[in-house]
Amino acid sequence: MGLLSGLSDLGLGKLEKADIYEEEKKPEAKAAEKPKEEAPFDENDVLFDKSAECPVCGKSFTYRAVRTGKARPIGQDPDLRTRYEKFDPNKYDVVVCPNCGYGVLARYFASLPAAQVKLLREGIGGKVRGIANNPILSYDDAIQRYQLALASSIVKRAKDSEKAFVCLKMAWVIRGKKESLPDDLPDYDEQMAKIRDDENEALKAAYDGFVSARQKESFPIAGMDEITIDYLLAVLSARFEQFDVAQKLIAGILLNKSANSRIKERARDLKDQVLEQMKAKGE
């Protein structure tokens, strides 16, 4: 007798000899889908050609600019340099007229007073040769453009804040070059030492310019409010071991009721770093 005998009387004869605990057949496993390969990053995909008219020579030209929303930030350095995923948009922040050589940060690209146009035509116009005009800028190409922007700002007697901001952003681009330098170069140590010196020189010039601008110009300065400028100056003061200046600026931020919690937290971190630096130097 089986446990299922008699099921034929109920019209289920085929189940009388069924295996009660027959293993359920597992469905055949589907072949694992291969993960889609991410397309290699192409800097051209985040850039576009933007039209402009030079305020110095009056000629039209195009320059490469970063598409809005295409730069994905992944962090920020203490001196406010934002780091981005896969590429560095700071390389493209200088607009250079290929006809006369006038260079300027994009934020300052606008019409100019007649006096500045005259100065630029006399000091820059027609004298510039060999401007790199590659569709994708290397760090050296970008640094050259920042040099033109700085030279132009000197010639047109721009505000100290503009010159300081050019120097600050030039330092950021030099840092990008430092971070991307291949470590298998035969003269890696020599190149790295020079890049570090160049970065420090640019940052020191930025520091001096912002100190002067803070004394003579009204806020916002280079798009930054007083608290942001003071924080930046505190960071740069600490970098150049002017600890008394850094501590005074940090204290001002921490006591400022209009400073938000985020910048106060950064100021506290900087305060700790300054104390560690002073301790290491025996001060």
Salt bridges, closest charged atoms under 4 A:
GLU38 OE2 - LYS86 NZ 2.56
GLU43 OE2 - LYS91 NZ 3.14
ASP49 OD1 - ARG64 NH1 3.20
ASP77 OD2 - ARG81 NH1 2.93
ASP77 OD1 - ARG83 NH1 2.54
ASP77 OD2 - ARG175 NH1 2.84
ASP79 OD2 - ARG175 NH2 2.45
GLU85 OE2 - ARG72 NH1 3.20
ASP93 OD2 - LYS169 NZ 2.47
GLU122 OE2 - LYS118 NZ 2.73
ASP140 OD1 - LYS177 NZ 2.74
ASP160 OD1 - LYS163 NZ 3.64
ASP160 OD2 - LYS216 NZ 2.86
GLU162 OE2 - LYS156 NZ 2.99
GLU179 OE2 - ARG81 NH1 2.85
ASP198 OD2 - LYS194 NZ 2.83
GLU199 OE2 - ARG175 NE 2.63
GLU199 OE1 - LYS178 NZ 2.83
GLU199 OE2 - ARG239 NH2 3.59
ASP208 OD1 - LYS204 NZ 2.97
GLU226 OE2 - ARG214 NH2 2.85
ASP230 OD1 - ARG214 NE 2.50
GLU241 OE1 - LYS281 NZ 3.45
GLU265 OE1 - ARG268 NH1 3.44
